[in-house]
């Protein structure tokens, strides 16, 4: 995508700043197997945790906690919980999908220097929360915003992040000593990496394709599309640009 000074209004970032933000978004990857043993300095960890804490939250309830895991013993407990669920998950697929699933690297729990579990305290500000009066799951969605903030900040710092979700919730809670009333949202493997893949690994492996954005945008009513709308044509051009850059870049070396 091109950024021109004429595109800006009084509140817009500079073209260079906008380009950096979009580069971070488009080059973010779910990292599984490229972690390096290099430790993450506290000042870098502090920056990405602070970025996560500044995520939007419904009713400003800030329902998250950040559990930082450095202990090898705790990592092994988390990995054991993953391994049990991973074996069960393989049996849920059929045929070629099952065999492909078994070959996928889906975590870096032990290899990554850090684990960060982001949780949600659904009672943090009491039973009645502004904006959650009718959609009770908004606190969970708010915690996911903290995950995304951390992930993008980490990518900008040259860190890889891998979201591991193949757990029984109770097993993950037990491994990390999380009380029953606290909901684990994401267990993230975090660290410097040897490289970033140009495309998400599941896309590159042929597990699923990138969906055409023009099929996902409706107008005014669910299911109402307008393939001739100028916006749709622009969306198609922008997605094609992003995909072409990914196709032209086999690997993105890590910054450090």
C-alpha positions in Angstrom: 0.0 0.0 0.0 1.1 3.5 -0.8 1.0 6.4 1.8 1.0 9.9 0.5 1.1 13.2 2.4 -2.2 14.2 0.8 -3.9 11.2 2.5 -3.3 12.7 5.9 -5.7 14.8 8.0 -4.7 16.7 11.1 -4.8 13.6 13.3 -3.1 11.1 11.0 0.4 9.8 11.7 3.2 10.5 9.2 3.4 8.3 6.2 6.5 6.6 7.7 4.8 5.9 11.0 1.7 4.5 9.3 3.9 2.3 7.1 5.7 0.9 10.2 2.4 0.1 11.8 1.1 -1.8 8.8 4.4 -3.5 8.3 4.1 -4.8 11.9 0.6 -6.0 11.3 1.3 -7.8 8.0 4.6 -9.4 9.2 3.3 -10.7 12.5 3.4 -14.5 12.6 2.4 -17.3 15.0 5.9 -18.6 15.8 6.4 -22.2 16.8 9.8 -23.6 16.0 12.3 -20.7 15.4 13.0 -19.6 19.0 16.5 -18.8 20.0 17.9 -19.2 23.6 18.7 -15.5 23.8 17.1 -14.0 26.9 14.6 -11.2 26.6 15.8 -8.1 28.4 13.5 -6.8 31.1 13.3 -3.4 29.4 11.9 -5.0 26.3 9.5 -7.2 28.3 8.4 -4.2 30.2 7.5 -2.4 26.9 5.4 -5.1 25.5 3.6 -5.8 28.8 2.9 -2.1 29.1 1.6 -2.0 25.5 -0.7 -4.9 26.4 -2.0 -3.1 29.5 -2.9 -0.1 27.3 -5.4 -2.2 25.3 -9.0 -1.1 25.1 -11.3 -2.7 27.7 -15.1 -2.5 28.1 -16.1 -0.3 31.0 -12.3 0.4 31.5 -12.4 -2.7 33.7 -8.9 -3.9 32.6 -9.7 -7.5 33.4 -6.3 -8.9 32.5 -3.3 -10.3 34.4 0.0 -11.2 32.9 1.7 -14.4 34.3 5.3 -14.5 33.2 6.8 -18.0 33.0 10.6 -18.4 33.1 10.9 -21.6 35.1 11.8 -24.7 33.1 9.9 -26.8 35.6 6.7 -24.8 35.0 7.2 -24.9 31.3 7.4 -28.7 31.4 4.1 -28.8 33.3 2.5 -26.6 30.7 3.9 -28.7 27.9 2.6 -31.9 29.5 -0.9 -30.3 29.6 -0.5 -29.4 25.9 0.8 -32.9 24.9 -2.3 -34.5 26.4 -4.7 -32.2 24.6 -2.7 -32.4 21.4 -2.9 -36.2 21.3 -6.7 -35.9 21.8 -7.0 -33.3 19.1 -5.3 -35.4 16.5 -8.1 -38.0 16.8 -10.7 -35.3 16.0 -9.5 -35.0 12.4 -10.0 -37.6 9.7 -7.9 -39.0 6.9 -5.2 -36.9 5.4 -6.1 -34.0 7.8 -5.2 -36.2 10.8 -1.8 -37.2 9.3 -1.0 -33.6 8.4 -2.0 -32.4 11.8 0.4 -34.8 13.4 3.3 -33.3 11.4 2.5 -29.7 12.4 4.7 -27.9 15.0 2.1 -26.2 17.1 4.0 -24.8 20.1 7.3 -23.7 21.4 6.6 -24.0 25.1 9.9 -25.4 26.3 12.1 -23.8 23.6 11.0 -20.2 24.1 12.7 -18.1 26.7 9.4 -16.8 28.1 5.8 -17.9 28.5 3.2 -15.3 29.1 -0.3 -16.3 30.1 -2.9 -13.5 29.7 -6.0 -14.1 31.8 -9.4 -12.5 32.4 -10.8 -11.7 35.9 -14.5 -11.5 35.1 -15.4 -10.1 38.5 -12.7 -7.4 38.6 -15.1 -4.4 38.8 -18.2 -6.1 40.1 -21.3 -7.7 38.4 -22.5 -4.6 36.5 -20.0 -3.1 34.1 -20.6 -0.2 31.6 -20.8 -1.8 28.2 -21.2 -5.4 29.5 -24.7 -5.1 30.8 -26.1 -7.1 27.9 -23.1 -8.8 26.2 -21.4 -10.6 29.1 -18.5 -11.8 27.0 -17.1 -8.3 26.4 -14.6 -8.7 29.2 -13.2 -11.8 27.4 -12.9 -9.9 24.1 -11.2 -7.0 26.0 -8.5 -9.5 27.2 -8.0 -10.6 23.6 -7.3 -7.0 22.7 -4.4 -7.1 25.3 -3.1 -10.2 23.5 -3.1 -8.4 20.1 -1.4 -5.3 21.6 1.4 -7.5 23.1 1.8 -9.5 19.9 2.2 -6.4 17.7 4.5 -4.7 20.1 6.6 -7.8 20.3 6.9 -8.0 16.6 8.1 -4.4 16.4 10.7 -5.4 19.0 11.9 -8.3 16.8 10.3 -10.9 19.1 8.4 -13.9 18.0 5.1 -14.9 19.7 3.2 -18.2 19.4 -0.3 -18.6 20.8 -0.8 -22.1 22.2 -4.5 -22.9 22.6 -4.6 -26.7 22.7 -5.2 -27.2 26.4 -7.9 -28.4 28.7 -8.5 -25.1 30.6 -8.4 -26.9 34.0 -5.0 -28.5 33.1 -3.5 -25.1 32.2 -4.9 -23.6 35.4 -3.4 -26.4 37.5 0.0 -26.1 35.8 0.1 -22.3 36.4 -1.7 -22.2 39.8 -4.5 -20.1 38.3 -7.6 -19.9 40.5 -10.9 -21.4 39.1 -12.5 -18.0 39.0 -9.8 -16.6 36.6 -10.1 -17.5 32.9 -7.0 -18.2 30.9 -7.2 -16.4 27.6 -3.9 -17.1 25.9 -0.7 -18.9 26.7 2.0 -17.1 24.6 5.5 -18.4 23.8 7.8 -15.3 23.5 11.4 -14.9 22.4 13.9 -13.9 19.8 13.8 -16.1 16.7 16.0 -17.2 13.8 13.6 -15.9 11.2 10.0 -15.0 10.5 8.1 -16.8 7.7 6.8 -14.7 4.9 3.3 -16.3 5.3 1.5 -18.0 8.2 2.8 -21.5 8.5 -0.7 -23.1 8.2 -1.3 -21.1 5.0 2.1 -22.1 3.6 1.5 -25.8 4.5 -1.8 -25.7 2.6 -3.9 -26.4 5.7 -6.2 -23.5 4.8 -6.0 -20.6 2.3 -6.2 -16.9 2.9 -9.8 -16.0 2.4 -10.6 -13.3 -0.2 -11.5 -10.2 1.7 -14.1 -9.2 -0.9 -16.1 -12.3 0.2 -16.1 -11.1 3.8 -17.4 -7.5 3.5 -21.1 -6.8 3.6 -23.1 -3.6 3.2 -25.9 -2.5 5.6 -27.3 -6.0 6.0 -25.7 -9.4 6.6 -24.9 -11.2 3.3 -25.5 -8.1 1.2 -22.4 -7.7 -1.1 -21.6 -5.2 -3.8 -18.8 -6.5 -5.9 -18.7 -3.3 -8.0 -18.3 -0.9 -5.0 -15.1 1.2 -5.2 -14.3 0.0 -1.6 -14.4 -3.6 -2.7 -12.1 -3.0 -5.6 -9.7 -1.2 -3.3 -9.8 -4.0 -0.8 -8.9 -6.5 -3.5 -6.0 -4.4 -4.7 -4.6 -3.9 -1.1 -4.9 -7.6 -0.3 -3.2 -8.5 -3.6 -0.3 -6.1 -2.7 0.2 -7.7 0.7 0.1 -11.2 -0.8 2.5 -10.3 -3.6 5.0 -9.0 -1.0 4.7 -12.2 1.0 5.2 -14.3 -2.1 8.3 -12.3 -3.1 9.9 -12.7 0.4 10.6 -16.4 1.3 11.9 -15.6 4.8 12.2 -12.4 6.9 15.4 -12.6 9.0 15.0 -11.6 12.6 16.1 -8.2 13.6 18.4 -9.6 16.3 
